Amino acid sequence: MLIEKLGQEHSDVLDVKVYQAGKDFSYLRKYGMITKGTMIVDQKKKYDRLSKKVIEKIIGDLVD
């Protein structure tokens, strides 16, 4: 998965947690029900329209 890969590459500045529907439920209290791919940054900003380009830009901005 791209997010996990980029998170590992920048593990010195990023803490990446990937939740999987049907397996993880701890995110429900924080973020509510999520039914599609969603990226949440700093436990505040939510991105629903994800693509490789968008993910790389978000992580690139965070790392800089």
A tleap script that builds the chain and sets N, CA, C and O, in Angstrom:
source leaprc.protein.ff14SB
mol = sequence {
  NMET LEU ILE GLU LYS LEU GLY GLN GLU HIE
  SER ASP VAL LEU ASP VAL LYS VAL TYR GLN
  ALA GLY LYS ASP PHE SER TYR LEU ARG LYS
  TYR GLY MET ILE THR LYS GLY THR MET ILE
  VAL ASP GLN LYS LYS LYS TYR ASP ARG LEU
  SER LYS LYS VAL ILE GLU LYS ILE ILE GLY
  ASP LEU VAL CASP
}
set mol.1.N position { 0.839 -1.166 0.000 }
set mol.1.CA position { 0.000 0.000 0.000 }
set mol.1.C position { 0.890 1.236 0.000 }
set mol.1.O position { 1.876 1.293 0.734 }
set mol.2.N position { 0.552 2.205 -0.804 }
set mol.2.CA position { 1.365 3.408 -0.992 }
set mol.2.C position { 1.555 4.186 0.301 }
set mol.2.O position { 2.664 4.634 0.595 }
set mol.3.N position { 0.491 4.352 1.075 }
set mol.3.CA position { 0.600 5.123 2.317 }
set mol.3.C position { 1.558 4.447 3.289 }
set mol.3.O position { 2.383 5.120 3.907 }
set mol.4.N position { 1.463 3.138 3.432 }
set mol.4.CA position { 2.377 2.414 4.319 }
set mol.4.C position { 3.815 2.530 3.837 }
set mol.4.O position { 4.724 2.733 4.643 }
set mol.5.N position { 4.032 2.404 2.528 }
set mol.5.CA position { 5.371 2.495 1.962 }
set mol.5.C position { 5.988 3.869 2.223 }
set mol.5.O position { 7.131 3.961 2.671 }
set mol.6.N position { 5.237 4.930 1.946 }
set mol.6.CA position { 5.753 6.274 2.176 }
set mol.6.C position { 5.944 6.547 3.667 }
set mol.6.O position { 6.868 7.260 4.056 }
set mol.7.N position { 5.077 5.984 4.491 }
set mol.7.CA position { 5.228 6.123 5.937 }
set mol.7.C position { 6.504 5.484 6.444 }
set mol.7.O position { 7.162 6.026 7.332 }
set mol.8.N position { 6.860 4.333 5.885 }
set mol.8.CA position { 8.102 3.670 6.273 }
set mol.8.C position { 9.320 4.459 5.806 }
set mol.8.O position { 10.319 4.548 6.519 }
set mol.9.N position { 9.234 5.027 4.613 }
set mol.9.CA position { 10.353 5.812 4.084 }
set mol.9.C position { 10.616 7.051 4.935 }
set mol.9.O position { 11.753 7.514 5.026 }
set mol.10.N position { 9.574 7.586 5.554 }
set mol.10.CA position { 9.697 8.822 6.342 }
set mol.10.C position { 9.330 8.572 7.799 }
set mol.10.O position { 8.745 9.439 8.449 }
set mol.11.N position { 9.666 7.408 8.311 }
set mol.11.CA position { 9.270 7.037 9.664 }
set mol.11.C position { 9.877 7.939 10.738 }
set mol.11.O position { 9.393 7.969 11.870 }
set mol.12.N position { 10.922 8.666 10.390 }
set mol.12.CA position { 11.527 9.577 11.362 }
set mol.12.C position { 10.640 10.791 11.632 }
set mol.12.O position { 10.763 11.409 12.689 }
set mol.13.N position { 9.754 11.145 10.710 }
set mol.13.CA position { 8.874 12.316 10.891 }
set mol.13.C position { 7.389 11.973 10.820 }
set mol.13.O position { 6.555 12.817 11.149 }
set mol.14.N position { 7.035 10.757 10.399 }
set mol.14.CA position { 5.632 10.366 10.262 }
set mol.14.C position { 5.318 9.156 11.119 }
set mol.14.O position { 6.136 8.249 11.270 }
set mol.15.N position { 4.122 9.161 11.676 }
set mol.15.CA position { 3.600 7.995 12.378 }
set mol.15.C position { 2.343 7.579 11.631 }
set mol.15.O position { 1.313 8.246 11.730 }
set mol.16.N position { 2.418 6.492 10.892 }
set mol.16.CA position { 1.320 6.061 10.035 }
set mol.16.C position { 0.578 4.901 10.693 }
set mol.16.O position { 1.185 3.931 11.148 }
set mol.17.N position { -0.740 5.023 10.733 }
set mol.17.CA position { -1.584 3.938 11.231 }
set mol.17.C position { -2.625 3.654 10.164 }
set mol.17.O position { -3.341 4.564 9.745 }
set mol.18.N position { -2.721 2.426 9.724 }
set mol.18.CA position { -3.702 2.023 8.721 }
set mol.18.C position { -4.752 1.170 9.416 }
set mol.18.O position { -4.441 0.148 10.029 }
set mol.19.N position { -5.987 1.604 9.310 }
set mol.19.CA position { -7.114 0.871 9.881 }
set mol.19.C position { -7.802 0.114 8.754 }
set mol.19.O position { -7.962 0.641 7.653 }
set mol.20.N position { -8.206 -1.113 9.027 }
set mol.20.CA position { -8.897 -1.922 8.033 }
set mol.20.C position { -10.320 -2.201 8.506 }
set mol.20.O position { -10.548 -2.706 9.606 }
set mol.21.N position { -11.262 -1.857 7.642 }
set mol.21.CA position { -12.675 -2.086 7.964 }
set mol.21.C position { -12.910 -3.567 8.234 }
set mol.21.O position { -12.408 -4.424 7.507 }
set mol.22.N position { -13.658 -3.858 9.259 }
set mol.22.CA position { -13.959 -5.242 9.616 }
set mol.22.C position { -12.933 -5.878 10.522 }
set mol.22.O position { -13.198 -6.923 11.118 }
set mol.23.N position { -11.764 -5.269 10.639 }
set mol.23.CA position { -10.714 -5.805 11.509 }
set mol.23.C position { -10.403 -4.861 12.661 }
set mol.23.O position { -10.214 -5.299 13.795 }
set mol.24.N position { -10.351 -3.567 12.371 }
set mol.24.CA position { -10.028 -2.562 13.380 }
set mol.24.C position { -11.282 -1.747 13.686 }
set mol.24.O position { -12.032 -1.378 12.782 }
set mol.25.N position { -11.497 -1.474 14.963 }
set mol.25.CA position { -12.678 -0.717 15.347 }
set mol.25.C position { -12.335 0.492 16.217 }
set mol.25.O position { -13.222 1.273 16.558 }
set mol.26.N position { -11.080 0.654 16.576 }
set mol.26.CA position { -10.692 1.755 17.453 }
set mol.26.C position { -10.857 3.115 16.785 }
set mol.26.O position { -10.977 4.127 17.475 }
set mol.27.N position { -10.866 3.155 15.479 }
set mol.27.CA position { -11.025 4.424 14.776 }
set mol.27.C position { -12.453 4.952 14.842 }
set mol.27.O position { -12.667 6.150 14.652 }
set mol.28.N position { -13.427 4.102 15.104 }
set mol.28.CA position { -14.830 4.506 15.085 }
set mol.28.C position { -15.130 5.636 16.072 }
set mol.28.O position { -15.860 6.572 15.744 }
set mol.29.N position { -14.585 5.549 17.244 }
set mol.29.CA position { -14.843 6.570 18.258 }
set mol.29.C position { -14.278 7.929 17.818 }
set mol.29.O position { -14.903 8.962 18.057 }
set mol.30.N position { -13.107 7.933 17.179 }
set mol.30.CA position { -12.474 9.186 16.754 }
set mol.30.C position { -13.089 9.757 15.491 }
set mol.30.O position { -13.367 10.954 15.413 }
set mol.31.N position { -13.302 8.891 14.491 }
set mol.31.CA position { -13.628 9.372 13.151 }
set mol.31.C position { -15.015 8.990 12.664 }
set mol.31.O position { -15.449 9.481 11.621 }
set mol.32.N position { -15.712 8.144 13.372 }
set mol.32.CA position { -17.022 7.699 12.931 }
set mol.32.C position { -16.898 6.632 11.857 }
set mol.32.O position { -15.805 6.157 11.550 }
set mol.33.N position { -18.031 6.270 11.298 }
set mol.33.CA position { -18.061 5.233 10.269 }
set mol.33.C position { -17.443 5.743 8.972 }
set mol.33.O position { -17.821 6.800 8.465 }
set mol.34.N position { -16.513 5.002 8.455 }
set mol.34.CA position { -15.870 5.318 7.179 }
set mol.34.C position { -16.093 4.128 6.268 }
set mol.34.O position { -15.768 2.997 6.629 }
set mol.35.N position { -16.649 4.376 5.083 }
set mol.35.CA position { -17.011 3.264 4.207 }
set mol.35.C position { -16.149 3.186 2.959 }
set mol.35.O position { -16.381 2.326 2.109 }
set mol.36.N position { -15.166 4.059 2.828 }
set mol.36.CA position { -14.297 4.029 1.648 }
set mol.36.C position { -12.901 4.475 2.055 }
set mol.36.O position { -12.673 4.833 3.210 }
set mol.37.N position { -11.979 4.456 1.123 }
set mol.37.CA position { -10.615 4.877 1.401 }
set mol.37.C position { -10.576 6.316 1.856 }
set mol.37.O position { -11.050 7.210 1.154 }
set mol.38.N position { -10.018 6.544 3.017 }
set mol.38.CA position { -9.927 7.875 3.597 }
set mol.38.C position { -8.559 8.029 4.231 }
set mol.38.O position { -8.032 7.089 4.826 }
set mol.39.N position { -7.986 9.212 4.102 }
set mol.39.CA position { -6.707 9.512 4.732 }
set mol.39.C position { -6.934 10.662 5.699 }
set mol.39.O position { -7.480 11.699 5.320 }
set mol.40.N position { -6.515 10.481 6.952 }
set mol.40.CA position { -6.680 11.507 7.973 }
set mol.40.C position { -5.286 11.923 8.423 }
set mol.40.O position { -4.457 11.087 8.780 }
set mol.41.N position { -5.044 13.233 8.401 }
set mol.41.CA position { -3.732 13.774 8.729 }
set mol.41.C position { -3.823 14.547 10.042 }
set mol.41.O position { -4.725 15.363 10.231 }
set mol.42.N position { -2.892 14.285 10.935 }
set mol.42.CA position { -2.828 14.941 12.245 }
set mol.42.C position { -4.130 14.809 13.022 }
set mol.42.O position { -4.475 15.694 13.804 }
set mol.43.N position { -4.845 13.733 12.820 }
set mol.43.CA position { -6.107 13.440 13.487 }
set mol.43.C position { -7.125 14.563 13.310 }
set mol.43.O position { -8.050 14.695 14.111 }
set mol.44.N position { -6.957 15.384 12.249 }
set mol.44.CA position { -7.839 16.528 12.036 }
set mol.44.C position { -8.360 16.620 10.612 }
set mol.44.O position { -9.571 16.668 10.396 }
set mol.45.N position { -7.462 16.645 9.646 }
set mol.45.CA position { -7.831 16.894 8.258 }
set mol.45.C position { -8.110 15.568 7.544 }
set mol.45.O position { -7.305 14.638 7.600 }
set mol.46.N position { -9.258 15.499 6.874 }
set mol.46.CA position { -9.724 14.261 6.255 }
set mol.46.C position { -9.735 14.409 4.734 }
set mol.46.O position { -10.266 15.384 4.202 }
set mol.47.N position { -9.146 13.436 4.042 }
set mol.47.CA position { -9.112 13.412 2.583 }
set mol.47.C position { -9.868 12.177 2.100 }
set mol.47.O position { -9.526 11.053 2.466 }
set mol.48.N position { -10.891 12.386 1.280 }
set mol.48.CA position { -11.684 11.275 0.768 }
set mol.48.C position { -11.373 10.951 -0.688 }
set mol.48.O position { -11.532 9.804 -1.106 }
set mol.49.N position { -10.946 11.910 -1.447 }
set mol.49.CA position { -10.646 11.689 -2.867 }
set mol.49.C position { -9.149 11.429 -3.021 }
set mol.49.O position { -8.355 12.349 -3.215 }
set mol.50.N position { -8.793 10.163 -2.931 }
set mol.50.CA position { -7.383 9.790 -2.943 }
set mol.50.C position { -6.949 9.254 -4.292 }
set mol.50.O position { -7.681 8.530 -4.966 }
set mol.51.N position { -5.751 9.626 -4.662 }
set mol.51.CA position { -5.068 9.063 -5.821 }
set mol.51.C position { -3.595 9.034 -5.451 }
set mol.51.O position { -3.191 9.618 -4.445 }
set mol.52.N position { -2.804 8.367 -6.249 }
set mol.52.CA position { -1.366 8.296 -5.975 }
set mol.52.C position { -0.773 9.698 -5.892 }
set mol.52.O position { 0.016 9.992 -4.994 }
set mol.53.N position { -1.149 10.553 -6.821 }
set mol.53.CA position { -0.622 11.921 -6.872 }
set mol.53.C position { -1.015 12.712 -5.613 }
set mol.53.O position { -0.191 13.427 -5.041 }
set mol.54.N position { -2.260 12.580 -5.195 }
set mol.54.CA position { -2.744 13.296 -4.005 }
set mol.54.C position { -2.013 12.807 -2.756 }
set mol.54.O position { -1.562 13.617 -1.946 }
set mol.55.N position { -1.895 11.496 -2.595 }
set mol.55.CA position { -1.219 10.923 -1.432 }
set mol.55.C position { 0.238 11.376 -1.382 }
set mol.55.O position { 0.723 11.776 -0.323 }
set mol.56.N position { 0.937 11.318 -2.509 }
set mol.56.CA position { 2.337 11.741 -2.545 }
set mol.56.C position { 2.477 13.221 -2.204 }
set mol.56.O position { 3.426 13.606 -1.521 }
set mol.57.N position { 1.554 14.051 -2.664 }
set mol.57.CA position { 1.607 15.483 -2.363 }
set mol.57.C position { 1.373 15.739 -0.870 }
set mol.57.O position { 2.105 16.514 -0.253 }
set mol.58.N position { 0.366 15.099 -0.292 }
set mol.58.CA position { 0.064 15.285 1.123 }
set mol.58.C position { 1.257 14.887 1.976 }
set mol.58.O position { 1.670 15.638 2.860 }
set mol.59.N position { 1.809 13.716 1.718 }
set mol.59.CA position { 2.947 13.236 2.517 }
set mol.59.C position { 4.179 14.095 2.259 }
set mol.59.O position { 4.934 14.390 3.186 }
set mol.60.N position { 4.389 14.498 1.006 }
set mol.60.CA position { 5.505 15.382 0.690 }
set mol.60.C position { 5.414 16.699 1.457 }
set mol.60.O position { 6.415 17.183 1.985 }
set mol.61.N position { 4.217 17.276 1.519 }
set mol.61.CA position { 4.013 18.519 2.272 }
set mol.61.C position { 4.280 18.320 3.764 }
set mol.61.O position { 4.841 19.199 4.417 }
set mol.62.N position { 3.882 17.175 4.297 }
set mol.62.CA position { 4.103 16.895 5.713 }
set mol.62.C position { 5.590 16.742 6.033 }
set mol.62.O position { 6.053 17.189 7.082 }
set mol.63.N position { 6.316 16.125 5.146 }
set mol.63.CA position { 7.735 15.850 5.374 }
set mol.63.C position { 8.565 17.140 5.284 }
set mol.63.O position { 9.547 17.313 6.005 }
set mol.64.N position { 8.150 18.030 4.391 }
set mol.64.CA position { 8.894 19.292 4.217 }
set mol.64.C position { 8.694 20.225 5.337 }
set mol.64.O position { 9.252 21.323 5.334 }
savepdb mol mol.pdb
quit
